């Protein structure tokens, strides 16, 4: 394994990167940290200022409502109406005065606390003490804040005619005014219930569970800084929750960080470009030779050539490069000759196999044709000859098909399939007509659903089961009196990784140890007939489906072949011949 700083070029780059990056990174970290601290401090101060403005606005509203109530209570017309004790008379005056003072609630009580009129709210037990502090009431889902003043007649010994109550609703309009005043989101909360908010109402549950003091609040995945502004001294008094988004507050910090980051990246890029130029003038010849050797070691391509040298390159290095080029030319010529010999050898093996497989059917066809040409041939003989011809033509077609399947690329057409049904169908097709043999299935229902090319998988399983059948039949031919029934086991199981394992296991002759390393090689076969392409095509098919094929066998003890497939095949339209 090569050391990271073994070359001169890597050392130059490392030193330049350290000099350029470390100071810039330290400065960027220091600046962003200080700016973040200042931004957090500013956010806290702005929240405190917003809470102070909320309290000031609320006190001003209470004072204004109290002053207006006192002025209206001192008006002769209202006193005269209240003195009558007649609700309709008082209502006419109350409607007029409510419009003038623009209050949400206008309530008048007469002597003895009798309610004469209540406008803007349902009749309730409003406070009856004069010039009282604010009181809070729930009215038909609204939160109201009211002030009450006495209605007095006379100056020396005033007579108490009743009380006047003015109130305003702590609703969304109230929250909107606070939002405009403070530039922050606000919510009016009492005993965990939100009565007004400038945020979407689906966040009311989270707002009602806000912390009792300053802190953070997660609303729909966005972080808010929050503080409270109490609207009264009582423990159960409502409060205004003042919130500001940290993302909005820290947006200038992100902008500054981005600007600094771009500047740092630009500075580092310029430094690296300069160091690259210097390093290339010093190390280019040696680096080119080193890179070529590394590529040769990694790829095995011994024909790797060096590019032409530059005028400022070292003369000794250019001589080494020319010598290396001469050497690679010789290696390339040798590789071309070796490749040609390999292709000719492969063509010879293929020609031998195909010639052998084609000659036998042709001889049988030739003999059948002679029987057909013979005068006086019986109909039974004609039918037998025609059947032989048909069988041998199918055999020839299978030989040609095997060669084409191995040579051409596979095109995968994936879809949802039932792996269990495919396994059963392939097994029955391969064992059809095999006397004295049966199949044993061990199929996991959880492994049935699979996304793959069902036809390709079925063809691979047919080939494996057919090999198992041939192996078992060969054992039976040697030992026809064997007591055990001849079976082939086909099973499936869903692995913990989500992949699906299929297997075909037999108790046939097995494979000799010297032959095991060659079973997947093209044209290798131990059968009297066959092209030796069956297992090679099967492995090519399984790999095209994104799976793996494993084979375990001992001579005389049987063979087990396992297919491991992914839940989905790779998104590759075709797999070239290997």
C-alpha positions in Angstrom: 0.0 0.0 0.0 1.5 3.3 -1.1 2.2 6.0 1.5 0.1 9.2 1.1 3.2 11.4 1.3 5.7 9.2 -0.5 6.0 11.3 -3.6 7.4 14.8 -4.0 4.2 16.1 -5.6 2.0 14.9 -2.8 4.3 16.6 -0.3 4.2 19.9 -2.1 0.4 19.6 -2.3 0.1 18.7 1.4 2.3 21.6 2.5 0.5 24.1 0.4 -2.9 22.8 1.5 -1.9 23.1 5.2 -0.6 26.6 4.7 -3.7 27.7 2.8 -6.4 25.8 4.5 -5.5 25.8 8.2 -5.3 29.6 8.8 -8.4 30.2 6.7 -10.3 27.4 8.5 -9.3 28.8 11.9 -10.2 32.4 10.9 -13.5 31.2 9.5 -14.3 29.2 12.6 -13.4 32.1 14.9 -15.4 34.6 12.9 -18.5 32.4 12.6 -18.4 31.5 16.3 -18.2 35.1 17.4 -20.9 36.2 15.0 -23.1 33.3 16.1 -22.7 34.4 19.8 -23.5 37.9 18.9 -26.5 36.8 16.9 -27.8 34.7 19.8 -27.3 37.6 22.1 -29.1 39.9 19.8 -32.0 37.4 19.5 -32.3 37.3 23.3 -32.2 41.1 23.6 -34.8 41.5 20.8 -37.1 39.0 22.5 -36.8 40.8 25.8 -37.5 44.1 24.1 -40.5 42.5 22.3 -41.8 41.2 25.7 -41.4 44.7 27.2 -43.3 46.2 24.4 -46.1 43.7 24.9 -46.3 44.5 28.6 -46.3 48.2 27.8 -49.0 47.9 25.2 -51.1 45.9 27.5 -50.8 48.4 30.4 -51.6 51.2 28.0 -54.7 49.4 26.8 -55.9 48.8 30.3 -55.3 52.4 31.3 -57.1 53.7 28.2 -60.0 51.3 28.8 -60.2 52.5 32.4 -60.1 56.2 31.5 -62.8 55.7 28.8 -65.0 53.8 31.3 -64.6 56.6 33.9 -65.5 59.3 31.3 -68.5 57.4 30.1 -69.7 56.6 33.7 -69.6 60.3 34.5 -71.9 61.3 31.6 -75.3 62.6 32.8 -77.1 60.8 30.0 -75.8 57.4 31.2 -76.5 58.3 34.8 -80.1 59.3 34.0 -80.7 56.1 32.0 -79.2 53.9 34.8 -81.3 55.8 37.4 -84.5 54.7 35.7 -83.5 51.1 36.1 -85.2 50.4 32.7 -83.0 48.0 30.6 -84.4 49.1 27.2 -83.6 52.8 28.1 -80.1 51.8 29.2 -79.6 49.7 26.1 -80.2 52.6 23.7 -77.6 54.7 25.5 -75.2 51.8 25.8 -75.2 51.0 22.1 -74.3 54.6 21.2 -71.5 54.8 23.8 -70.1 51.4 22.9 -69.6 52.5 19.3 -67.9 55.7 20.5 -65.4 54.0 22.8 -64.9 51.0 20.4 -65.0 48.4 23.1 -65.7 44.7 22.6 -67.8 44.5 25.8 -70.1 47.1 27.3 -72.0 46.1 30.4 -74.1 48.1 32.9 -75.3 47.0 36.3 -77.8 49.0 38.3 -78.5 49.1 42.0 -78.0 45.9 43.9 -75.9 44.4 41.1 -78.9 44.0 38.7 -77.7 43.5 35.1 -79.3 46.2 32.9 -77.5 45.6 29.7 -74.6 43.5 28.4 -73.3 44.2 24.8 -70.7 42.0 23.1 -70.8 39.2 25.5 -73.1 36.9 27.4 -74.4 38.1 30.8 -71.7 37.3 33.3 -70.8 38.3 36.8 -68.6 41.3 35.9 -66.6 42.9 38.7 -68.5 45.4 40.7 -65.7 47.2 42.5 -64.8 50.6 41.2 -61.6 51.2 39.3 -60.6 47.6 39.6 -57.6 46.0 38.0 -58.2 44.1 34.8 -60.1 40.9 35.1 -60.2 38.0 32.6 -63.3 36.1 31.5 -64.1 33.3 29.1 -67.0 34.0 26.9 -68.1 31.7 24.1 -64.6 30.5 23.4 -63.1 34.0 23.6 -60.8 35.4 26.2 -62.0 38.8 27.4 -60.2 41.4 29.6 -62.5 43.9 31.4 -62.3 46.9 33.7 -65.2 48.1 35.9 -65.9 51.6 37.3 -68.7 52.8 39.5 -71.5 55.1 38.3 -71.9 57.8 41.0 -74.5 60.5 41.3 -73.6 63.6 43.2 -70.3 65.0 44.5 -70.5 65.6 48.3 -72.1 62.3 49.2 -72.3 60.4 45.9 -75.0 57.9 45.4 -73.9 54.6 43.8 -76.2 54.0 40.8 -74.3 50.9 39.5 -71.2 49.9 37.6 -70.0 50.2 34.1 -67.8 47.5 32.6 -65.7 47.8 29.4 -63.8 45.0 27.9 -61.7 44.0 24.9 -61.1 40.5 23.4 -57.6 39.0 23.4 -58.2 37.5 19.9 -56.3 37.2 16.6 -56.8 40.9 16.0 -55.1 41.6 19.3 -52.3 39.2 18.3 -51.9 40.9 14.9 -51.5 44.3 16.6 -48.8 42.9 18.9 -47.1 41.3 15.8 -47.0 44.6 14.1 -45.7 46.3 17.2 -42.9 43.8 18.1 -42.1 42.3 14.7 -42.4 38.8 16.3 -44.9 36.0 16.3 -47.2 36.1 19.4 -49.7 33.8 20.9 -52.1 34.5 23.8 -52.2 31.5 26.2 -54.1 30.7 29.3 -53.9 27.5 31.2 -52.4 25.6 28.3 -55.1 26.9 25.8 -54.2 29.2 22.9 -56.9 31.9 22.3 -55.0 34.0 19.7 -52.0 33.4 17.5 -50.2 34.8 14.5 -49.0 31.3 13.7 -51.0 28.6 12.0 -53.6 27.2 14.4 -52.5 23.6 13.9 -49.5 24.6 16.1 -51.8 25.5 19.1 -51.0 22.3 20.9 -47.3 22.9 20.8 -47.7 26.5 21.8 -49.9 25.6 24.8 -47.1 23.3 26.0 -44.5 26.1 25.7 -41.8 26.3 28.4 -42.6 28.4 31.5 -39.6 30.7 30.9 -37.3 31.7 28.0 -36.3 28.7 25.9 -36.5 27.0 22.5 -39.6 25.6 20.9 -39.8 23.2 17.9 -42.8 24.1 15.7 -43.4 21.9 12.7 -39.6 21.2 12.4 -38.6 24.9 12.8 -36.7 26.1 15.8 -38.1 29.1 17.6 -36.7 31.2 20.5 -39.6 32.0 22.9 -40.2 34.1 26.0 -43.3 35.1 28.0 -44.9 38.4 28.8 -47.4 38.0 31.7 -50.7 39.9 31.5 -51.4 39.8 35.2 -49.9 39.0 38.6 -52.0 36.0 39.4 -50.6 32.5 38.9 -53.3 31.6 36.5 -53.2 34.9 34.5 -52.9 34.6 30.8 -49.6 35.4 29.1 -48.4 36.4 25.7 -45.8 34.0 24.1 -43.4 35.9 22.0 -41.5 33.9 19.4 -38.9 34.4 16.8 -37.5 32.0 14.3 -33.9 31.2 14.8 -33.5 30.5 11.1 -34.7 34.0 10.3 -32.6 35.6 13.1 -29.4 33.7 12.0 -29.9 34.2 8.3 -27.3 37.0 8.2 -24.9 34.6 9.9 -25.5 32.0 7.2 -25.0 34.6 4.5 -21.7 35.7 6.1 -20.6 32.1 6.5 -21.4 31.4 2.8 -19.4 34.5 1.7 -16.5 33.5 3.9 -16.7 29.9 2.7 -16.6 31.0 -1.0 -13.7 33.3 -0.3 -11.9 30.5 1.5 -12.5 28.0 -1.3 -11.4 30.5 -3.9 -8.2 31.2 -1.9 -7.5 27.5 -1.5 -8.2 26.8 -5.2 -5.7 29.5 -6.3 -3.1 28.2 -3.9 -3.5 24.7 -5.1 -3.4 25.7 -8.7 -0.1 27.5 -8.2 1.3 24.6 -6.3 0.1 22.2 -9.0 2.0 24.3 -11.6 5.1 24.3 -9.6 4.9 20.6 -8.8 4.4 19.6 -12.4 7.5 21.5 -13.5 9.5 19.6 -10.9 7.9 16.2 -10.7 6.0 15.6 -14.0 8.5 13.2 -15.7 8.7 11.0 -12.6 5.0 11.3 -11.8 4.1 10.2 -15.4 6.3 7.2 -15.1 5.0 6.3 -11.7 1.4 6.7 -12.7 2.0 4.5 -15.7 3.4 1.8 -13.5 0.5 2.1 -11.0 -2.0 1.8 -13.8 -0.2 -1.3 -15.1 -0.3 -2.8 -11.7 -4.0 -2.0 -11.2 -5.3 -3.0 -14.7 -2.8 -5.5 -16.0 -2.5 -3.5 -19.2 1.2 -4.0 -20.1 0.8 -1.9 -23.2 0.5 1.4 -21.3 2.5 4.1 -23.1 3.9 7.4 -21.8 3.0 10.7 -23.5 5.6 12.9 -25.2 7.8 14.8 -22.9 7.8 18.6 -22.5 10.8 20.7 -23.5 11.5 21.6 -19.9 11.4 18.1 -18.6 14.6 16.4 -17.4 16.6 14.8 -20.1 17.4 11.7 -18.1 13.6 11.3 -17.4 12.8 11.7 -21.1 15.4 8.9 -21.9 13.7 6.6 -19.3 10.3 7.5 -20.9 11.6 6.6 -24.4 13.0 3.3 -23.1 9.7 2.6 -21.4 7.8 3.2 -24.6 10.0 0.8 -26.5 9.3 -1.8 -23.8 5.5 -1.3 -23.9 5.5 -1.6 -27.7 7.2 -5.0 -27.4 4.7 -6.0 -24.7 1.7 -4.8 -26.8 2.9 -6.8 -29.8 3.3 -9.9 -27.6 -0.2 -9.4 -26.1 -1.8 -9.1 -29.6 -0.1 -12.3 -30.7 -1.2 -14.1 -27.4 -4.7 -12.8 -27.8 -4.8 -14.1 -31.4 -3.6 -17.5 -30.2 -6.2 -17.5 -27.4 -9.0 -16.7 -29.9 -7.8 -19.4 -32.3 -7.6 -21.9 -29.4 -11.1 -21.0 -28.2 -12.4 -21.2 -31.8 -10.8 -24.6 -32.1 -12.4 -25.9 -28.9 -15.8 -24.5 -29.9 -15.4 -26.0 -33.4 -14.5 -29.4 -31.9 -17.5 -29.3 -29.6 -20.0 -28.1 -32.2 -18.6 -30.4 -34.9 -19.0 -33.4 -32.5 -22.5 -32.3 -31.4 -23.6 -31.7 -35.0 -22.1 -34.8 -36.6 -24.0 -37.3 -34.6 -27.5 -35.8 -35.3 -26.5 -35.4 -39.0 -25.6 -39.1 -39.2 -28.9 -40.1 -37.6 -30.8 -37.8 -39.9 -28.9 -39.3 -42.9 -29.7 -42.8 -41.8 -33.4 -41.9 -41.4 -33.5 -40.3 -44.9 -32.1 -43.6 -46.3 -34.9 -45.4 -44.6 -37.5 -43.0 -46.1 -36.0 -43.4 -49.6 -36.1 -47.2 -49.5 -38.9 -48.7 -51.6 -41.6 -50.5 -49.7 -40.9 -48.8 -46.4 -43.6 -49.6 -43.9 -45.7 -46.7 -42.4 -44.3 -47.5 -39.0 -40.8 -47.2 -40.3 -41.6 -43.9 -41.9 -43.1 -42.6 -38.7 -40.1 -43.8 -36.7 -37.7 -42.2 -39.2 -39.6 -38.9 -39.2 -39.6 -38.9 -35.4 -35.8 -39.5 -35.4 -35.3 -36.6 -37.8 -37.5 -34.3 -35.6 -35.6 -35.3 -32.5 -32.2 -34.7 -34.1 -33.3 -31.4 -35.6 -34.4 -30.3 -32.1 -31.0 -31.4 -30.8 -29.2 -29.4 -33.4 -31.4 -26.4 -32.6 -30.5 -26.8 -28.9 -26.8 -26.9 -29.7 -27.0 -23.7 -31.8 -29.2 -22.1 -29.2 -26.7 -22.8 -26.4 -23.9 -21.3 -28.4 -25.9 -18.2 -29.2 -27.2 -17.8 -25.6 -23.6 -17.8 -24.4 -22.3 -15.5 -27.1 -24.9 -12.8 -27.2 -25.8 -10.3 -24.4 -28.8 -10.9 -22.2 -31.6 -8.4 -22.0 -33.4 -8.4 -18.7 -37.1 -7.6 -18.5 -37.9 -7.4 -14.8 -41.3 -7.7 -13.2 -43.0 -9.0 -10.0 -42.9 -12.8 -10.0 -43.8 -15.7 -7.7 -40.5 -17.4 -7.1 -42.2 -20.5 -5.6 -44.4 -21.0 -8.6 -41.4 -20.6 -11.0 -39.4 -23.1 -9.0 -42.3 -25.6 -9.1 -42.9 -25.1 -12.8 -39.2 -25.4 -13.7 -38.9 -28.6 -11.6 -41.9 -30.3 -13.2 -40.7 -29.3 -16.7 -37.2 -30.7 -16.1 -38.4 -33.9 -14.5 -41.2 -34.6 -17.0 -40.8 -38.1 -18.4 -38.0 -39.0 -15.9 -39.2 -42.4 -14.7 -38.6 -43.3 -11.1 -37.8 -39.7 -10.0 -39.8 -37.2 -7.9 -39.3 -33.7 -6.6 -39.2 -32.6 -2.9 -40.0 -28.9 -2.3 -39.0 -26.8 0.7 -40.3 -23.4 -0.4 -40.5 -20.5 2.1 -43.8 -18.5 1.5 -41.9 -15.4 2.6 -39.5 -15.8 -0.3 -42.2 -16.1 -3.0 -42.4 -12.4 -3.9 -39.5 -11.2 -6.1 -38.8 -8.6 -8.8 -36.8 -10.2 -11.5 -36.9 -11.7 -15.0 -39.1 -14.7 -14.5 -38.3 -16.4 -17.8 -34.6 -16.1 -17.3 -34.9 -17.4 -13.8 -37.1 -20.3 -14.9 -34.6 -21.2 -17.7 -31.7 -21.3 -15.2 -33.7 -23.5 -12.7 -34.7 -25.9 -15.6 -31.0 -26.3 -16.4 -29.9 -26.9 -12.8 -32.8 -29.4 -12.2 -32.0 -31.2 -15.5 -28.3 -31.5 -14.4 -29.5 -32.9 -11.1 -31.9 -35.3 -12.9 -29.0 -36.6 -15.1 -26.8 -37.1 -12.1 -29.4 -39.1 -10.2 -30.2 -41.2 -13.3 -26.5 -42.0 -13.8 -26.4 -43.3 -10.2 -29.6 -45.3 -10.7 -28.2 -46.9 -13.9 -25.2 -48.1 -11.9 -27.3 -49.2 -8.9 -30.8 -50.0 -10.1 -31.6 -51.9 -6.9 -31.0 -48.9 -4.6 -33.7 -48.8 -1.9 -33.9 -45.0 -1.5 -36.4 -43.2 -3.7 -34.7 -41.0 -6.3 -35.6 -37.4 -5.5 -34.4 -33.9 -6.3 -34.9 -31.2 -3.6 -35.8 -27.6 -4.6 -36.1 -25.0 -1.9 -36.2 -21.3 -1.2 -35.6 -19.0 1.9 -35.7 -15.3 2.6 -32.3 -14.1 4.0 -31.9 -11.5 6.8 -30.5 -9.1 4.2 -33.7 -9.2 2.2 -32.2 -11.3 -0.6 -33.7 -14.6 -1.7 -31.9 -17.9 -1.6 -32.9 -20.7 -4.0 -31.3 -24.1 -4.1 -31.3 -27.4 -6.1 -29.9 -30.5 -4.3 -29.6 -34.0 -5.5 -28.1 -37.3 -4.3 -26.6 -38.3 -7.6 -23.0 -39.1 -8.6 -21.6 -35.7 -7.7 -18.6 -34.1 -9.3 -15.0 -35.2 -9.0 -12.7 -32.8 -7.1 -10.4 -32.2 -10.1 -13.4 -31.2 -12.2 -15.0 -28.7 -9.7 -12.8 -25.7 -10.6 -13.8 -26.1 -14.3 -17.6 -26.7 -14.1 -18.4 -23.1 -15.0 -15.9 -22.9 -17.8 -17.4 -22.8 -21.4 -17.1 -26.0 -23.4 -16.2 -28.1 -20.3 -18.4 -31.2 -19.8 -18.2 -34.7 -18.4 -21.3 -35.9 -20.3 -21.2 -38.0 -23.4 -23.3 -35.4 -25.2 -23.6 -31.6 -24.6 -21.7 -28.5 -25.5 -20.5 -27.7 -22.0 -22.3 -24.4 -22.0 -25.2 -25.2 -19.7 -23.6 -24.0 -16.3 -21.7 -21.2 -18.0 -25.0 -19.8 -19.4 -26.8 -20.3 -16.1 -24.1 -18.4 -14.2 -24.2 -15.6 -16.8 -28.0 -15.4 -16.4 -27.9 -15.3 -12.6 -25.2 -12.6 -12.6 -27.2 -10.6 -15.1 -30.1 -10.7 -12.6 -27.8 -9.3 -9.9 -27.3 -12.6 -8.1 -24.6 -15.1 -7.4 -24.3 -18.9 -8.1 -22.5 -21.3 -5.8 -21.9 -25.1 -6.2 -20.9 -27.7 -3.7 -20.4 -31.3 -4.6 -18.6 -34.5 -3.5 -18.2 -37.4 -5.8 -20.6 -40.1 -4.8 -22.5 -37.9 -2.3 -24.5 -35.5 -4.6 -24.5 -31.8 -5.5 -26.0 -28.7 -4.1 -26.3 -25.5 -6.2 -27.4 -22.2 -4.5 -28.8 -19.1 -6.2 -28.8 -15.9 -4.2 -30.9 -13.1 -5.8 -31.6 -9.5 -4.7 -35.1 -8.3 -4.2 -34.6 -6.2 -7.3 -32.3 -6.7 -10.2 -29.7 -4.0 -11.2 -31.1 -1.5 -13.6 -29.0 -2.6 -16.5 -30.7 -3.4 -19.8 -28.2 -6.0 -21.0 -25.2 -7.9 -19.8 -22.4 -8.5 -22.3 -20.6 -11.8 -22.6 -17.7 -12.2 -20.3 
